[in-house]
Amino acid sequence: MSTTTLSTETGGIAANIRDIAAQSGLPAQQRYAPVKRPDLTYTPEVAAATAGAYEKVKDFIPAIEWAALAPLIHAINKLKKERNAVILAHNYMTPDIFHGVADIVGDSLQLAKEAAKTEAEVIVQCGVHFMAETSKILSPEKTILIPDMDAGCSLAESITGADVRKLREANPGVPIITYVNTSADVKAECDICCTSSNAVQVVEAMGTDKVLLIPDQYLAANVNNQTDVDVLTYAGSCEVHERFTAEELRDYRAVDPDVKIIAHPECPPEVVAEADFTGSTSHMIDWVKDNSPEKVMMITECSMADNVAASTPGVNYIRPCNLCPHMKRITLTKILDCLIDMSGEVIVDESVADRARAAVERMINLKN
């Protein structure tokens, strides 16, 4: 009997059969039943089913474009139920993905933690590769798919596990903290992880006068300005955030002195110094919701402002548009294809995953 002829409604029997298939090393494409490609005609049924999503994005997506996107959204939302799947969308996804098909939205670690709580069997990670790895680390029993295997990250790719081993040899006794925006291989070689929102807390929790905070040189420099701990840096950076300049921000203020500028800590310290607030993507969203500024500029990836605008009416967003080419590899068409074909499965070697999980869990278990 094929393991894929049983629906998820058969409960434990189907799940157990799939577990056996997974343990045998069969790829997801062989563990799940094939499905037909859906009709992608824009019908009145599709229009009605997607009307709620369009209401959220109508200021960014013209009606003529929605007619092409809506059938994809409708098909994805139907197919993810059939596959017992949930879709995770990072804050940098385009609005059609963020508001049209996502079940869980947020920053990278938040997505992985929420994915671990869901009862869904399949996780589709709409983000970049290290995020899918983190989801697999925290949910090893689930099938993790990424719609484009080439969706990488300049920051994550700036360092390897071998690089971390060399850093440890050169800095004996110095704790090594890795930003979550790194590969599983890097996490496995580090003592603990951090996020952009808790980096200062993690650094100070090490109880030492010196730490290595890798790989983002700007996050490390910004943390160093907030603590008495000596924070050693590594020469990695995000190609989106490093393009912003202090001069650019001063020019914006000169044109409009009333604009509030909020920046991500992956930006250079001189950029952060010009901002009214600095925080992670989630903290930036919370700041806008709590303060309701008349005009705000988000110094981060361009799509985020569009996504937040839908839930913060009355706030005028000034958009200095730096796009992440890696995030933009994820499209509705690729999401649909990966659910149809069960392609793009992300696997992490168990020995690497175990050590990487320990580094993530040490961070999660830190007392506030």
N, C-alpha and C positions, 0 to 999 in steps of 0.2 A: 504494500500500500504506500502511495506517495505521502510524504509527511506534509505536503502542502494542500491536500484536498480537504483538510479539516479546517473549519472556520475558527476564529478566536472564541466563538460562543461555546465550543466544546470544552473550554476551560483546561483543566489540568492535563487531560490526555494529549491535546494538541501541543500544549506547552512542553510536556515531557518529551514528546517525539522530536520537537524542534531542538530541545536541549541536546538530545542524543546526536542529532544531525550536526549541531554546532560543534560539539566536542569531537566529532569525527573529522573536522576540518573542512566541511563543505561550505562554500561561500553562500552568502545570503541569496544570491540569484538562484541557487539550487534548493534552498530551504523553503522558499515561498512560491506559491502558485503564480503562474503567469497571468496577466490580465490584459484585456483588450485596450488598445489606445482609444480614448474617448473622443466623441464628436466635439469639436471646438467651435461650433456655430453659436453666435450670439443670439439667443432666443429670448422670448419674454420670460420664460422660466429662469434662465440664467440671470437676466436683468433683475428679476424680483429677488432671487437668492443672494445676489451680491449688492443690493441697494444699500444695506447698512454699511458695508465697507466703503462704498463709493462716497457716501455722505462724509466720511472722515477724510477722504483724500481729494475731494473735488476741487480744492483750491490749488492742487499741485498737478493733477492729472486731468487733461481735457476729456470731454465726453467721447470724442472720436477715438482717442487712445484707449479709453476704458472699454470700448466695444471689443478691442482685441485682447485686453487683459482679463476681462471678466470670465470668459469661458475657461481660461486656465485656472483661475481662482476657484471657480465652481467645481471643476474636475479634481483639483487637488484636495479640496475640502471633502469631497465624496470619497476619494480613494484613501485618504488617511484614516478614515473610519474603517474602511474595509481591511486595511493593513494593521489596524490597532496601533497607529502611529501618532506621535505628537511632533509638531514643528517648533523648534527653538529659533528665535530670530534675534540677532544682536541689534543693539541700538543703531548700528550703522547700516542696516539693511534699507533698501529703498521702500517707500511708503506702500507700494502695492503688496510687497511681501509682509512688511511689518503689520499692516492693518488688514490685509486681505486673507492671509492663510496662517499666520503665527498663532500658536496656542500659548506660548510662554515667551516673553520678551524681557530684555535686560542686558546687563554686562556679562562678560564671559563666564566668570565664576558663578554668578547668580543663576545663569542658565543651567550650568552643570548640576548645581545643587538642587534646583527645582526638577530637573530631569530625573534625578535619582529618586524623587518622591513619587513620581507618577507611576501609574500601573500600566502605562503603555509599554508595548513590547518592542516597538521600533521608535528610534529618535532620529529625526532629520535635523541636522545641525546647519542652520543658515548663518554662516559666519566663516571663519578661516580654520585651517587644519588643526592648529593647536587646541582650538576650542572643542573640536570633535574628539580629540585625544583625551582632553580633560573629562568630557562626558563619559567616555569609555572607561576611564580610570575610576570614576565614581559610580558607574553603573555597568560593571563588567558582564552582567548577565543579559544586558539588552543589546539589540542590534543597532549600531550607530552608523548612520549614513551621512555623507556630505555630498551635496549636489555637484560639486566640482572638486576633484582631488587636487587640482593645481591652485586652489585658493590658499595661498601661503601668507606669509607675513614678514616684512623686512626686519622687524624687531626679533621675532622668534628665530629667524634664520641667521641672525648675526652671531649665534653662539651654539656650540654643540656640547654633548656630554664630555667629550675629550677635552674641550676647552676648560670646562669646569674642573676636571681633574688636575689640569696644569695650574689653574688658579689656586687650588687647594695645596698643591705642592709648594707653590711660591709664597703662600700665606698660611703657614701651619698654625693651627689653633684659632684662626679667625672664622667665625660662623659665616656661612654662605647662604644668603637669602635670594631666592629667585622670584621675580615677578611672575604671575600666573601666565603671562603672555609668552610662554616658552614651550618647547616640545616636552613630551613625556621623558625623553632621554635626559634632558637637562634637569628637569624636576627630580629625577631619580638620583642625581648626583649631589643634590643640595640638601641643606639641613631643614629648610622650611620655605614655604611660599609666602607671598604677600600679594595684595591688590593695591591699586593706586589709592584706595580709600583708607587702607589700614597699614600702609607701609611704615609710618612713623611708630605706630604701636608695636609692630613686629620687630622693628629695629631695636626699640628700647626693651622689649621683652627678652632679648638675647642675654642681657645682663653683662655685656662686655663693653669695653671702651672703643672697640673697633669692629666693624662688620663689612662684609662685601655685599653690595646690593646690585644684582645683575638682572638683565643685561642693559637696561635703559639708563644711559648716562644722565639724561635730563631728570628722570624721576629720582634717581639717586642724588643728584645735585640739589633738587628741590627739597628732598627729605633732609639732606645734610644741613640745610638752612633752618630746619625746624627742630633740631635735636643737638644735644651735646656729644652724642656718639659720633666718632669719626667714621663717616660712610665712604668706603672705597668704591670706585665706579669701574664700569666696563664700557667699552666704546660702541655700544649698540644704540639704535634709535629707531623711532617710528618715522617712516618717510612722509607721512601726512603731517604730524605735529611739528616736526623739525623745520618745516617750510614757513611756519609763521614767524614773524619778526616783531620786535618791540616797536620799530619805526612804523610798521604797518598799523599797529594798534594805536599809536599816537596820532597817526594821520586820520584814522577813523574818528577819534575823539575830537580832533580839531574841526572836523566837518560837523559832528553832532555830539556836543558835550554831554547830552543827557543820556546817551546810550550806556547801558550796563554791559560790561564785558566779563564773561566767565570763561575760564580756560582749563584745559585738561593738564594734569601734572606731567604728561609726557612732552609738554612744550619746554623750550629752553627757559632757564630761570629768568632771563631778562624779559621774556614774554609774560611769564607768571607775575613778575613784579608790576606789570602794567594793568593786570586784571583786577576786577572788583571782587572776584571769588574764584577759587581754584578747587577742583574736585573731580572725582571719577565721573563717568557718564551718568551713573545713577544719582550721584550727589548733585550734579548739574541740573538734572531734571527736577529733583526735589527743591533745589534753590529757586528755580523759576516758578514752580507751583506755590511755594511758600511766600515768595516776595512779589509775585505778579508785576514785574517791571513793565513799564509802557513799551520800552524798546530794549532788546537784548541781543547781544552778539555771542554766539557759541564758538569758541576757538577750539574746534575739533572737526571730525569728519562731517562733510556737508549734509548728508542725508538725515543726521540726527535732528536738526532743527525742524525739518518737515514732519518727522514722526512726533515730536513733542508738541508742535503747533496744534495738532488735532485735539489734544487734551488740555490746551491752555489758551482758550479763546480770549481775545482782548490784548494778547501780547504780540507786539510787532517784532518779527525776527529779521535782523540784518545778517545776511549770509555771506561771509567770506569763504568761498567754496573751494576747499581742498578735498578732493575725492580719493578714497582708497581704491586703487585698481584691483586689489585682491578681493575685497568685500564685493565689489561690483561684478565679480565673476559669477556670483550666485544670482540666478534669475528664476522667474516662475517656470519657464520652459524646462530648465535643468532640474528644478524641484519635482515637477511632474514626471520627468524621465526617470529620476532615481527611484520614485515610488512605483512606477510601472515595472522597471527592470530590477529593482532592489540592488542597484549598483552604487558604487562609491562607499563600500563598507570599510569602516576604520577599525583596524586591529592593533592592539598594543601588546607586545610580548609580556607574558605574565610576570616575569621576574622584574622587568622594568616598571610595569604597572604597580606592582606591590610597593616598590621603593618610592615611586612618584606619589602614590596614594598616601603614604606615610607623611611626606612633606606637605601635602595639601591638608591632611587631617590635623597635623600639628598646628597649622594656622587656624583652622576652623575651631579647634578646641582651646585656643587662647582665651583667657578670661578678659572681659572688657575692663 
